[in-house]
Amino acid sequence: MEELNNDVSGFKEKAKKIITTSKEFFVYFFAKSIPFVKSLTAYKKQIVIAALVVVVVAIGASTAYSFRNTIVSWLKEENATFSSIRKAELVTTAKLGSKVIMGDLEITLLDVIEDSYHPLELDEEFKRVPPRGYFGARVLIFNTSYNQKEFLLFGLTDNLGNQLERDKEIDFYVDGVRDFGPATEIYPRTIRGGDIGSEKVYLLFPAPDPNVKKLQLTVMSETTNKKIVFDIER
C-alpha cells in the first residue's frame, strides 16, 4: 500500500513539472511572438498588396497559358486554305449584288441559295441517309488582264466561327445547278461563273449551322495575296 502511495505521489510530481514546463514554454513563445506580430501589423498594407500581386500574377499566367493553348489549337486545326485566306490583305468588303475590283479582277456576287439534296449513301441499316443541306454562292469573275493568270481561293465563314470549304461533290446530286469547277486559275480576258447554258454556276458549300445569322464569302487571289469579303445576311 505504501509503495502504491509513493508511485501516485511520484506521478503527481512529474505531472506538475510537465505542466509547469509547458506554461513556461508558451509564455516564452508568446512573449517572443509579440514583436513579430506587431511588425506584421505595421506592414499589413504592404503584405496585402504583395499577396494581391501574387494572386494577380498567378491568374494572369494561367489566363495567358490558356489563351496560348487556344490559339495554338486553333492554328493547328485551321487548314491550308483558311490559313492562306487569313493572312491575305483585305481590299474591301461588299454585299450581295455588288461588283468589286481587286487588281485585274472584277468580282460580282450575283445571288445565293440554300437547299437540300438526297445522297446515295446508306446508313448502318442499309437505308438511304437523310437529305443534306447545302449553300451556294453564284459569282461572276472577269480577269481583265491581257497577260496575267489569276489563281483563286474561296472560303465561307459564319458569325459562330465555323469555316466551310467547298464541297464539289454536291454538283452530282442537284439539277439546274453547276459547281464553279475545281480549277483555281482564271486566264487573262476570260470570265468564269454566272451561267452556263440553262444552268447557274455556284460555289457549293455544306449547309451552314441553322443558328447562323451572318455569313462571309471570301475570294482570295493567290497571285496578289489579296482578298475581298462579301457579307451575307440570312
C-alpha positions in Angstrom: 0.0 0.0 0.0 2.8 2.3 0.9 4.5 1.6 -2.4 1.3 2.5 -4.3 1.1 5.8 -2.5 4.7 6.5 -3.4 4.0 5.8 -7.1 1.0 8.1 -7.1 2.9 10.8 -5.4 5.7 10.5 -7.9 3.3 10.6 -10.8 1.8 13.8 -9.5 5.2 15.4 -9.2 6.0 14.5 -12.7 2.7 15.8 -14.0 3.2 19.2 -12.2 6.7 19.5 -13.7 5.3 18.8 -17.2 2.5 21.4 -16.7 4.9 24.0 -15.3 7.4 23.5 -18.2 4.6 23.7 -20.7 3.3 27.0 -19.2 6.8 28.5 -19.3 7.3 27.4 -22.9 4.0 29.0 -24.1 4.7 32.2 -22.1 8.1 32.4 -23.6 6.8 31.7 -27.1 4.1 34.3 -26.8 6.5 36.9 -25.5 8.8 36.4 -28.4 5.9 36.4 -30.9 4.6 39.8 -29.9 7.3 41.9 -31.6 6.9 39.8 -34.8 3.1 40.2 -34.8 3.5 44.0 -34.2 5.9 44.2 -37.2 3.4 42.3 -39.4 0.6 44.7 -38.3 2.8 47.7 -39.1 3.4 46.3 -42.6 0.0 44.9 -43.2 -0.7 47.2 -46.1 2.4 46.1 -47.9 1.7 42.4 -47.1 -1.8 42.7 -48.5 -0.5 44.4 -51.7 2.1 41.7 -52.1 -0.4 39.0 -51.7 -2.7 40.6 -54.3 0.2 40.9 -56.7 1.0 37.2 -56.3 -2.7 36.3 -56.9 -3.0 38.6 -60.0 0.3 37.3 -61.5 -0.9 33.7 -60.9 -4.3 34.4 -62.6 -2.6 36.3 -65.4 -0.2 33.5 -66.1 -3.0 30.9 -66.0 -5.1 33.0 -68.4 -2.1 33.6 -70.8 -1.3 30.0 -70.8 -5.0 29.1 -71.6 -5.1 31.7 -74.3 -1.9 30.5 -75.8 -3.2 26.9 -75.9 -6.4 28.1 -77.5 -4.6 30.0 -80.3 -2.1 27.1 -80.9 -5.0 24.6 -81.0 -6.9 26.9 -83.4 -3.9 27.3 -85.7 -3.3 23.6 -85.7 -6.9 22.8 -86.7 -7.0 25.5 -89.4 -6.5 24.1 -92.8 -4.2 25.4 -95.6 -7.0 27.2 -97.4 -8.2 29.3 -94.5 -4.6 29.8 -93.2 -3.8 31.5 -96.6 -7.0 33.5 -96.6 -6.5 34.7 -93.1 -3.0 36.1 -93.9 -4.1 37.8 -97.2 -4.5 41.6 -97.4 -8.2 42.7 -97.2 -9.0 45.0 -100.2 -12.7 45.7 -99.4 -15.9 44.3 -98.1 -19.1 44.2 -100.1 -22.7 42.9 -100.1 -24.9 40.6 -102.2 -25.3 42.0 -105.7 -22.1 44.2 -105.5 -19.4 44.2 -108.1 -15.9 44.9 -106.7 -12.5 45.4 -108.2 -9.4 43.5 -106.9 -6.4 44.2 -109.1 -7.2 42.8 -112.5 -10.3 41.0 -111.3 -13.9 42.2 -111.4 -15.9 40.1 -109.0 -19.7 40.1 -108.5 -21.8 38.1 -106.0 -25.0 37.6 -108.0 -27.1 35.6 -105.6 -27.1 32.8 -103.0 -29.2 29.7 -102.5 -29.9 27.3 -99.7 -31.4 23.9 -100.5 -31.0 20.2 -99.9 -30.2 17.0 -101.8 -30.5 13.3 -101.4 -27.2 11.4 -101.1 -26.9 7.9 -102.4 -25.2 6.7 -99.2 -26.7 4.1 -96.9 -26.7 4.0 -93.2 -25.8 1.0 -90.9 -29.2 -0.5 -91.6 -28.7 -0.1 -95.3 -31.3 2.7 -95.6 -30.8 5.9 -97.5 -29.3 8.6 -95.3 -31.5 11.7 -94.7 -31.3 14.7 -97.1 -28.4 17.0 -96.6 -28.4 20.8 -96.9 -26.1 22.9 -98.9 -25.3 26.6 -99.6 -24.5 28.1 -102.9 -22.9 31.4 -103.9 -23.3 32.4 -107.5 -20.3 34.6 -108.5 -19.2 36.1 -111.8 -15.4 36.8 -112.1 -13.7 38.5 -115.0 -10.0 38.6 -115.4 -9.4 41.9 -117.2 -5.7 41.4 -117.6 -4.2 40.7 -121.0 -1.3 38.6 -119.7 -1.7 37.8 -116.0 -3.3 34.5 -115.0 -5.0 34.6 -111.6 -5.2 31.7 -109.0 -8.2 31.9 -106.6 -9.2 30.5 -103.2 -12.7 30.6 -101.8 -13.9 30.2 -98.2 -17.1 30.5 -96.3 -17.2 31.5 -92.6 -20.0 32.4 -90.2 -20.6 34.5 -87.1 -20.2 31.4 -84.9 -16.6 31.0 -86.1 -17.2 28.0 -88.4 -15.1 27.6 -91.6 -16.6 25.8 -94.5 -14.7 24.6 -97.5 -16.3 24.0 -100.9 -17.9 20.6 -101.5 -17.6 19.8 -105.2 -19.5 16.5 -104.9 -22.8 18.3 -104.3 -22.9 19.1 -108.0 -23.6 15.4 -108.8 -26.9 15.4 -106.8 -28.6 18.6 -107.8 -30.3 19.6 -111.0 -30.1 23.0 -112.7 -27.1 23.9 -110.6 -23.5 23.5 -111.6 -20.4 23.7 -109.5 -17.9 26.5 -110.2 -15.4 23.8 -111.1 -12.2 22.5 -109.5 -9.7 24.7 -111.5 -8.4 27.5 -109.4 -6.9 29.5 -112.3 -8.7 32.2 -114.3 -6.9 33.0 -117.6 -6.5 36.5 -119.0 -9.6 38.1 -120.6 -11.8 35.2 -119.5 -15.0 35.1 -117.4 -15.9 32.3 -115.0 -19.2 31.8 -113.2 -22.6 33.2 -113.9 -24.5 30.9 -116.2 -23.5 28.0 -118.5 -26.4 27.4 -120.8 -29.5 26.8 -118.7 -27.5 26.0 -115.6 -26.5 28.5 -112.9 -22.9 28.2 -111.7 -22.4 28.3 -107.9 -19.6 27.9 -105.4 -21.2 25.0 -103.4 -20.6 24.5 -99.6 -22.1 22.3 -96.9 -25.1 23.8 -95.2 -24.2 26.3 -92.5 -25.4 25.9 -88.9 -29.1 26.8 -88.8 -28.4 29.3 -85.9 -26.1 31.3 -88.0 -27.3 34.9 -88.8 -24.4 36.1 -90.9 -22.1 34.5 -93.5 -18.9 35.8 -95.2 -17.8 34.6 -98.5 -14.1 35.3 -99.1 -12.5 35.4 -102.6 -8.7 35.5 -102.4 -6.1 35.9 -105.2 -3.1 33.8 -104.5 -1.3 35.7 -107.3 -1.5 39.0 -105.4 -2.2 37.7 -101.9 -5.2 40.0 -101.6 -8.8 39.2 -100.7 -12.4 40.6 -100.7 -15.2 39.6 -98.4 -18.9 39.6 -99.2 -21.2 39.9 -96.1 -24.3 37.7 -96.5 -27.3 38.1 -94.1 -29.6 35.1 -93.5 
